[in-house]
Amino acid sequence: MHIDARTLEDNALIQGDLCIVGAGAAGIAMALDWKDSPYRVILLEGGGFGYDRQVQELYRGQTTGQKYYPLMASRLHYFGGTTGHWAGMCAPFDPIDFESRDWVPDSDWPVALEDLHPYYAKAHEALQLGPYEYAFEYWKEILPNLNPLPLDNKVFWNKMWQFSLARYGDLYRDAIVQAKNIHLYTYANAVDLNLHEGLSRVRELRAKNHAGKTCRVRARHFILACGTIQNARLLLASNAQKPRGLGNDHDLVGRYFMEHLEIPCGELWMPQPFETDLYSWKRGVTPASAEIAFTPSAQRRHRILNGTISLKPLKVGKHQKSRMEVWQDEDPQKSKEKMYAHWDEARKKSKAESGPVLHAYQLNTRMEQAPNPNSRVTIGPEKDELGMPRANLHWELTPLEKRSIRTMYHLLGKEVGRANVGRLRLEGFLRDESDDAFPDTTNGGWHHMGTTRMSDDPKKGVVNANCRVHGIGNLYVAGASCFATAGAPNPTLTLTAFSLRVSAHVKAAMKKGGS
């Protein structure tokens, strides 16, 4: 069932068993998990079924620290969320991502990879991926010409990726709207959470829209699935009863914002072409491909973060500007158009290239950001049109990121030389070992993580192992904001798996009548 909240009477009361806030990848996956259940599910979406500049403007905010994309342009604010323009790259986290690493501060999780396996398999269905299988040996038997570079397997391995074409807004609209027990309210922007007198349970949620309407939602359980920045914003802004905001007794809400650093770091020049399709990818054509990853033992020995290296033909990469340079219009539609136009121009220029560059590659890093409490989301005095404080982002990196990248390329440079594969040229910003700074052209992956991190200790995290907010019995948070570390892969597959795990836990609690 679908209801446009702009058509409701002002101050209308909506009641259900479960309220899911946000209809992006996490929210839609969870709502579908409750489809045809005996429970009444309220699914709130701040936008409609398509792009609306006025609604999108609610995401506007300030950024400081390491240069970042405009906040308004870094997420899509309508049904389906940012799956409306995502690349679809999916891979699970590695076991080491869940370990407490003594060289990575605050890297401990209260769960392990094994806890996610059944939910990863289920997430594959939602994302319409192939089998839950990421072993190189599996794909080598299925796909032709997956010849790996002859690198030392004690240091390097081929991390496989699968690719989703799922655009949730188109794919799941009918299923949600036609579900008898799911009540989708569009143009219902959550602005405040109100607690019962004991301050240990959510009593109701307030939502507003540009039509001047307010509605109230009461439910047995609430799950925030608004995205990493907006989850923190809503908790911080719900400060009428708790001045520091909900779940923020220890000043952790908004802290530990993490991104993936995605940046060209070197060039691999080969004496002759290397015949392989293993490291190439074409959207809609390639079912799986690989990036060069570093073994857990290598990470431990060199005390580096987890990351991968991808190969792009240098004849194209040399003509491309940083995404951080191109994606700077506050309107995400315009930024996307500019980026695609720039990529088309680079491809055209590449056709004129000749000589050794034709068998050379640009080496691009995708690496986790170390958990850092000073990298954070806050709210300020400026309010949006609905009266909610705007979110501000301070993105701050540490010396560990720079040292890790430099070490990764030193290791790869030595290995391609030893294997007589070619020679590696390091980008200038990595050559001075005393320089820990990153250039303004450093890309983020648009992968927002952290801000409501997971820990069973309320002094170290906002939510527990089941993603329930500490101290509030019926309030949960879903999505990548609960991540304790960022891992190396893009987050959508893992955040979907975690969201389905939250969904299963709330179902069990609902049956028992508890939290």
N, C-alpha and C positions, 0 to 999 in steps of 0.2 A: 504494500500500500504506500502511496506517495501523497504527502501533504505539503503544500507550499506554505511555510509559516507566515508569510506576509498576508495570507488570507484569514488567519485566525483572529479571534477577538483579542484585544490587548489584555495581557496578564492571564492568558489561557493556561489551564493546568493540564499537563500531559502525564499520564501515569502508565507504568509498565513494570516488568520484572527486572529488565536489564536495560541500561542506557549506555550506548556506545557513542562516544563523541569523536566525530571525524570519519569521513567516508573516503579514505585513501586506501592504500594497499592493505594496511593492518585492519582498519575498521571494516572494510568490505569482506575481507577473508573471515573475520570473526562473525560478522552478521550472517554470512552464508553457513557458517558452522552451526548456527542456531535455527536455520531454516527448517520449518515443519516440526519444530519442537513444541511442547505445550506451553512455552513461555512467550510472553509479549515482549518483543524487543524494540526499543526505541533507538533509531539510528539518526543522529544529528549531523547535518552537513551545512557548513557556513555559507556555501555558494549554491549555485543551481547546477544544471547539467552542462553548462558551457562557460566559456570565459566571460567574466564581467569585470570591467576595469574598476568599478566602484568597490566591489567586494575584494578584488585583488589588492587594492590600496590599503586594506586593513593589515596587510603583512609588512607595510613599510616600517623601517626602523633604521637606526644609526649603527655604523660599524667602526671599530677602532682596532688598533694593533696591526697584525699582519693584514695586508690588503685583502678584501673579500668582495664577493659579488654583492650587488644591492639586495638587501633582504627581500624586498618586494618581488624581485625577479628570481629568487632561488627556490621557490615552491609555487605550485599551482593551487588555487583556492576554489575548487569546484569538485563535483562528484567524480571520483576516480583519482583525485589528487595528482601528484607528480608523475604517476604512471602515464599521464597524458603526453609526456615527452621524454620518458626515460629511455636509456639505451638497451635495457633488458639483460645486462650482464649478470650472471648468477653463478656463485660458487659457495660452498659451505665454509665456515670457519675451520681452522686447523686445531688439533688438540692443544698445541702450545698456546693458542690464543686465550685459553681458559686457565692456564697455569699462573701461579704466582711467581713472577720472574724477579729476582732480587735486583736486577739492573733496570727494571721498569717500575718506577714508583706507582703504587696504587693499582697494581695489575691483577689483583685477586678477584675471582668470581665465586659465588656460592653454588654454581652449577658446573657441570662438565659437558663435553661434547656428546657423550653417551646419552645424556638426558634429553638431547634434542633430536636424536636420530628419527624417532617415529614422527615427529612434527616436521622435520625436513622433508620426509617422504610425502606427508600430507600437503606441505607447502608447494611441492612440485605440481600437484594437481591444480591448485589455485592459480599458479603462475604458468600453467600449461607447458611445463618443461618435459624433457624426456625422462628416462629412468633415473632414480636417485643413485647415480653411479658416476664417480669422478676419478676412477683409476685410469691412468694413461694406458695401461695394458688393455683395458676394456675397449676404449675408443680406438686404439690402434688396430684391433681386429675388425672393427666396423667401418672405419673411414679410410680411404686410400691416402697414400703419400704423407703419412704423419711421421716423417723422419726427424728425430730429435737431434739437436746439436750434441756433439760428442764431449759432454762436460762431465766432470768428476761427480758421481752420484753421492759421494759423501758430503758434498757441499751444495749441490744444485739438484733440483727435481722439477719436473714439468707439471705445474698446477693447471688442471683442466677447468674450463668454464663451459657452461651451457647458456643459451640465449633465449629469452622469452620475448614473444611478440605481444604479450597481453597488455591491452589498454583497458584498464578496469572500467572506465566510464562507459565505453561501448560494450564491452564483453559481459558485464554483470548488471547493467541497468535493468533489463527486463526481469531477471531473476529476483532482484531485490524488490522491485515495484510490485511484482505479481505474488510475492510470498505473503500468505495470509497473516502470518504472525510477526512479520517485520514491518515496522511503521517508519518509513523514511521521511524525515522533515528536512526540506531544503530551506535555505536562507534562515537558518537557525544558528547563529554564532554564539557559542558558549562564552559568557563573560564573567560568571561568578559561580562559586560553589558555596553553599550554605550548610553548616553542620548542625546536628541536634545539640541540645543543651550540654550534654556531656562532652562534646567536641571530639567524639570518637567514631562518629558515623556521619556520612553525608545525608542531609535531609532533602535538599533539592538543588537543582541546577537552574540558573537563569540564562536565557538566550535572547538575543536581540537581532534586529535587522534594520535595513535602511528605510523600511516603510514605517518605522517608529513603533513597531510592535515588540512587546516583550512576552515571552512564554516561560512557564516554569515546568520543570520535569522532576517527577518523583519516581524513584525506582528502588528496588532492593539492593542492586549493585550498579556501580558506575565504572566504566572503563574509558580512560582518556587515550585517544588514538589520533591526536591532532598533529603529530610530528614533533621532532625534538625541540624546536624553538617554541612552538605554540603550547606544548605540554607544560614547559617550564613557565611560560608567560601566564597561563591560566592559574597555575598553582600559586605563583607569586602575587597575582592580582586579586586572588580570593583572600583578602587580608582584613576583612571587617571584624572577624572574630579572633583571628590570630594575626597580629600586626606584621609578622615576617612572612606570612603566607602559609599555605597548607603543606605539610610534609617538610617544613623548613626549620624545624627546631634547632638543627645543627648547621644552619647556613650552607646547605648543600644543593638546594634546588637552583638549577641554572649553571652550576659549576661543572667542570670537566667536559665542556663542549669539545667534541673531537670531529675531525675531518680526515679524509684521505689526501695526502699530498700526491698530486699527479703532475709530473713535471719532466720535460726532456732533460736528461742528465749526461748523455754521451752519444757517440756514434760508433757503430761497428762497421769497419771497412774490411771486406772480404776479397781475396785475390780472384775469386771466381764465384758465380752464382751457387747457392746452396739449395738444392731441390727439396722443398718441403712445403706442406700446407699447414703444418702444426701450429705455426705462430701467426697465421692470418685469419681474418674474420670479415665476413660480409653479412650484414643484418638481413635476416630472412632467408639466407642461403646456407650459412655455416651452422651446423647443429652444435659443434663443440670445437674449441681450440685451446691453446695453452699459453701460459706465460712462464718465464723462468723464475723459479722460486728458490728460497734458501732453506736447507734442511734445518730441523730443530737443533741438531747438534752444532751446526755452523752458527746458528743464532746464539746459542749458549756460549760457545767458545769465543765468539767475537763480541758478545754482549750488545747485540743490535736488535732493532725492532723488526717486525715481520713485514715483508714487502715482496713485490714481484717486479719483473722487468719485461716489458712488451717490446716487440719489434715492429716498426713502421718503416716502409720504404723511404729512404732519405730524400729521394727525388721529390716526394710529396711533403715530408715533414719540414724540409728546409724553407719552404714557402709559407708555412703556417705560423701565424702569430699565436701567442698564448691565449687560451680561452679567457683568462682573467682580464686580458686587454680588450677582447671583443665583446664579452658578455657584461656590459656595463650600463645598458639602458634599464631603467626601473621597470619598464614593461617587458615581461618575459617573452611575449610574442615577438616584439621587435628585436630583443637580444637574440632569440632563436633564429630569426630571419637573417640578421647580420652575420651570425656565426655560420649558417649554412651557405650564405653567399660567399663568405670568405673561403670556406672549404672548397667550394666549386672553383673559385679563382685559383686556389693553390693546385688543384688537380689539373686545371688547364695549363698552368705554368710548368707542371711536372712533365708534360708531354714533350717539351722541348729539351729536356735533359738527355745527356748522352755520356758515354765513357764509364769510368769506374764507379760513379755514383749510382749506376743502375744495379749494382750488387752491394750497396751499402745500406745500412739501416740506422734510423734514429732510435735510440734506446730511451724508453719512457718508464719512469718509476711510478708505481702505485704502492704507497706505504702507509701503514697506520701512524696516526699521531699518538704520541705518548700521553696518557692521562695527566692532565694539568689543571689543578683547581683554579688557576688564574685565567684560564680560557673559559669564558663564561657568558651566559645570557642573563641580563638584568632587565628591569623595567624602570622607566624614568617618569618625569612629570608630564611629558607630552601624552595626550590621549588621542585615540582614533575617533572616527565619527560616531561610534557607538558608545563612547565614553570609557573605553578600556585602555589602560596604560600601554604604550607601545613597547615592543621588545627591542632591546639593543644588544649587539653582539661585540664582545672583545675577543678576537681570535689571537691566541698567543702560542707560539711554538717554543721548543726548548733546544738546547745544544744536542740532545740525544738524537733528534730527527736528522740533523745535518751530519753528525758523525756516522749514523747508521747508513745513510745514503752513500756517503763517501766510501765507507768500508765495503758496501755491496759492490760498488763499481771497481774498487781495487781488486776484490776477489775475482770478479768476472774478467777484468782485464788480464790478470795473471793466467787465468784458466784458458781463455781463447788463444793466448800466446802459446801456452804449453801444448794445447791441442792442435796448434797450427791452423786454427780456423780463420784467424784474421787479427786485426789490431783494433784496439779501443781508444777513442779520443774522448777525454773528459771535458765536460763543459766548464767554462771559466769560473763560474761561481763556486765550484767545488775544489778548486786547485789550492787555495790558501787554507791550510789546515787550522789556522788560528781564527778563521772567520766562521762564526756560527750563524750568521744572518742569512735569510732567504730573500731573493729579489722580489719585487712587487709583481713580477710575472708568474709567480708560483701559483699553480692551479690548485683549487680544491675540487673534489669530485662531485660537489653538490650532495655530499653524503653526511647529513647531520646526525651526530651520535652523542650520547652522554646527556647531561643536564638533569636526569632523574636516575642516576646510576644505581645498579643493583648491589646490595650487600645485606647479609643477615644482621649486621651490626648497624643500628640506627645512626651511630656516630660516623659511619663510613659510606652510607648510602641512603637514598630516598625511598627505595622500594626493597622488599625482601626477595627471596629466591622465587616466589610466585608472582612477583611484580605488584604486590599489594603495598600501598603507601604505609610506611611505618606509623602506627598510632591511629590509623583510620580504617575501621574494620570492613568497609564496603567500597573502598576506592582503590582502583587498580590503574596502572599505566601500561600501555602497550606500545610497541615500536622500538626504534633504535635509541630513543632517549634513555632506555634502561641499560644499554650496553656499559659494561665496566671497562672494556678496552675496545678498540676499533677493529681489530683484526686486519688482515690484508685485503679480503674481497669486498666488493660492493655489498651494501648491507641489506638489500631488499629480501633476498631469500632467507637470511637469518632472522630479520625482524618479523617476517611472516611466520616462520617457525615458532619464534617466541610468542607471538600473538596467539597462535593456535594453542600453545601450551597454556597461556593465561585463560583462554576460552574454556579449555578442558577443566582447569582448576575451578573456575567460577561455576561451571555446570555441576561439578561435584558438590561444591558448597551450597548451590541452590537446592539440590536434591536433599541435602542434609538439613537445610533450613538455616545454615550458619554463614560464616564469612570465609 
